[in-house]
Amino acid sequence: MLAIVAPGQGAQSPGFLNPWLEESRFAAGLSKLSEVSGTDLAHYGTEADADTIRDTAIAQPLLVAAGLLAAAELFPDPAQAYPRIGVVAGHSVGEITAAAGVGVISSEQAMVFVAERGQAMAAASAARPTSMTAVIGGKPDEVLAAIERHGLTPANNNGSGQIVAAGTTEQLAALAGDPPPRARLIPLSVAGAFHTVHMEPAVARLAELASGIATQDPRTRLLSNADGQVVGDGREVLDRLVRQVAAPVRWDLCLEAMAGLGVTGLLELPPAGTLTGIAKRNLKGVELFALNTPDQLAEARAFIDQHGDAAAGPAVGTEAAG
């Protein structure tokens, strides 16, 4: 069974779109999505430096556009692709890529939504100094106890000894001075405490926008960051995208769901590497493919031929929302 996954913020790197813009269809699509989102995606994906593309309002539309356009290169005919894909998931903002990829919303709707999401989260982050720290290793219960002790939120649970704590800079400093046993702390270069109560103002803005967006039910299995469950109702998918901005990402549960479904191959859309790295530690025996450049497309299609199953996905609407 084939899984397709889309990375979240932090996966971007300077110039990562350079090779893709040599593909005429990709370049034309990027120009269109730039216009829709009000962001010069070609510039930010080829010329901007790391500090510039770290900005939430830039990184998020850049990531969603890259994933959607690479998927279009990989699957020129979505109708033929859907039956071969067993399950789709996205990490954090990658959930928007995933939702558009399985037909819940259009690419244009996705870009409007993610542009507003990025701006709203950036505004929420500016209200108070907040950030995130990855906690690597340690016993899960001791890590979670330390995070709770300092009033922080386990904003990302990525499985296999990787939990991301988020909160105010003061709370994170206290955690650094009182870390859980046998754990290593890595401060993340992000603009705020994403997926925590600090993002509630962004939820309100996105809920208003979402009320005017039409949805369709997913064309294949789509997992939710909230609980790793398959969500089969398009409106529920969009509602969850809104709420997830201020709720923890349970990627560990998404990984468990993939294992339970019998995934044999996982392909990560560009900019790839983060999620295949996590999967390497958590999905033993599953073959992995990190798609980063168009010269990998032929190999990626062979990978899909190997793991894609015409009977993998459910008929539309056959699985209830989780």
NORNORFEN-V983187 format. One record per residue. N is the residue number from 1. PSI is psi in whole degrees, -180 to 180 (none if undefined). OMEGA is omega in whole degrees, -180 to 180 (* if undefined). Layout:
BEGIN
((N:PSI:OMEGA) (N:PSI:OMEGA))
END
This chain:
BEGIN
((1:139:-177) (2:131:171) (3:136:173) (4:129:-178) (5:152:-179) (6:129:-175) (7:166:180) (8:-171:-175) (9:139:-176) (10:-18:180) (11:-21:-176) (12:151:176) (13:154:-177) (14:132:175) (15:10:-173) (16:-18:179) (17:-5:-177) (18:-52:-178) (19:-30:-178) (20:-30:-178) (21:-6:172) (22:-12:176) (23:119:-171) (24:-42:-179) (25:-39:178) (26:-46:-179) (27:-42:179) (28:-41:178) (29:-39:-180) (30:-37:177) (31:-42:179) (32:-46:-179) (33:-28:174) (34:-43:180) (35:-43:-179) (36:-42:-176) (37:-13:-177) (38:27:-177) (39:133:178) (40:82:-173) (41:-36:179) (42:-44:178) (43:-50:-176) (44:-28:-179) (45:-7:-177) (46:-33:-171) (47:-26:-174) (48:153:-179) (49:175:-174) (50:-41:-179) (51:-40:-178) (52:-46:-176) (53:1:172) (54:-22:178) (55:126:-177) (56:-42:-177) (57:-18:177) (58:-47:-175) (59:-42:-173) (60:-51:176) (61:-33:179) (62:-44:-179) (63:-44:-179) (64:-44:179) (65:-44:-179) (66:-45:-179) (67:-44:-178) (68:-42:-178) (69:-34:175) (70:-38:177) (71:-37:178) (72:-33:175) (73:-37:-177) (74:-38:-178) (75:80:-179) (76:-29:179) (77:93:-177) (78:-35:-178) (79:-36:177) (80:-23:-177) (81:-41:-172) (82:-45:-178) (83:-16:-177) (84:-12:-177) (85:121:-178) (86:-38:-176) (87:149:180) (88:144:177) (89:155:175) (90:148:-179) (91:118:179) (92:-119:-179) (93:-21:175) (94:-18:175) (95:-31:178) (96:-43:175) (97:-47:-178) (98:-43:-178) (99:-43:178) (100:-36:-179) (101:-31:179) (102:12:170) (103:11:179) (104:-43:175) (105:162:179) (106:166:177) (107:-39:180) (108:-43:177) (109:-39:179) (110:-41:-178) (111:-37:175) (112:-44:-178) (113:-46:-176) (114:-32:176) (115:-43:178) (116:-40:179) (117:-49:-179) (118:-43:180) (119:-41:-179) (120:-39:179) (121:-36:177) (122:-41:178) (123:-42:178) (124:-37:-180) (125:-29:-178) (126:-13:-176) (127:-30:-177) (128:141:-180) (129:113:179) (130:163:179) (131:-166:-177) (132:149:178) (133:129:176) (134:133:177) (135:111:-175) (136:128:179) (137:-165:-177) (138:167:176) (139:134:-176) (140:-42:-178) (141:-35:178) (142:-36:177) (143:-48:-179) (144:-36:178) (145:-41:179) (146:-41:178) (147:-45:179) (148:-39:-178) (149:-33:-178) (150:14:175) (151:19:-179) (152:170:178) (153:134:172) (154:84:-168) (155:-31:176) (156:128:169) (157:105:-173) (158:9:178) (159:165:172) (160:55:173) (161:33:176) (162:103:177) (163:138:180) (164:121:178) (165:142:-179) (166:146:179) (167:-157:-180) (168:160:179) (169:-32:177) (170:-43:179) (171:-40:179) (172:-35:176) (173:-38:178) (174:-39:177) (175:-40:179) (176:-32:179) (177:-12:-178) (178:63:-174) (179:160:175) (180:152:-179) (181:142:174) (182:28:178) (183:150:178) (184:133:-177) (185:131:179) (186:105:176) (187:136:-179) (188:145:180) (189:76:180) (190:163:-172) (191:-12:-176) (192:-177:-180) (193:80:-179) (194:152:178) (195:37:175) (196:178:179) (197:-22:180) (198:-16:-180) (199:7:-178) (200:-37:177) (201:-34:179) (202:-36:179) (203:-44:-179) (204:-42:180) (205:-42:-178) (206:-33:178) (207:-40:179) (208:-43:179) (209:-44:-176) (210:-27:-178) (211:-22:-179) (212:9:-179) (213:126:176) (214:146:-179) (215:160:171) (216:158:177) (217:148:180) (218:143:-180) (219:-11:173) (220:176:-176) (221:134:180) (222:123:-179) (223:148:179) (224:138:175) (225:-22:-175) (226:-41:-172) (227:6:179) (228:12:-177) (229:152:172) (230:130:179) (231:119:-174) (232:-2:-179) (233:125:-175) (234:-40:179) (235:-39:177) (236:-38:177) (237:-48:-178) (238:-41:178) (239:-40:178) (240:-36:177) (241:-38:178) (242:-51:-175) (243:-29:-173) (244:-21:180) (245:-34:-178) (246:15:-179) (247:149:-178) (248:147:176) (249:116:179) (250:70:179) (251:-27:177) (252:-39:179) (253:-32:175) (254:-42:178) (255:-42:178) (256:-39:179) (257:-42:178) (258:-44:179) (259:-42:-180) (260:-31:179) (261:-17:180) (262:31:178) (263:133:178) (264:-22:-180) (265:135:-180) (266:124:178) (267:126:179) (268:128:177) (269:158:-178) (270:153:-3) (271:114:-169) (272:160:177) (273:-41:-178) (274:-52:-175) (275:-33:175) (276:-33:176) (277:-43:177) (278:-42:-179) (279:-33:180) (280:-34:-180) (281:-21:-171) (282:-25:-178) (283:74:-177) (284:135:179) (285:-9:178) (286:130:178) (287:144:-173) (288:146:177) (289:119:177) (290:107:-178) (291:117:-178) (292:-23:-177) (293:153:-178) (294:-21:178) (295:-4:175) (296:-4:-171) (297:-42:-180) (298:-43:178) (299:-38:179) (300:-39:179) (301:-36:176) (302:-37:177) (303:-41:178) (304:-41:178) (305:-36:-179) (306:-39:-173) (307:-18:-180) (308:140:-177) (309:122:-179) (310:-19:180) (311:14:-172) (312:-45:-174) (313:153:178) (314:160:171) (315:150:-177) (316:131:175) (317:7:-177) (318:-13:179) (319:128:-178) (320:160:178) (321:140:180) (322:none:*))
END
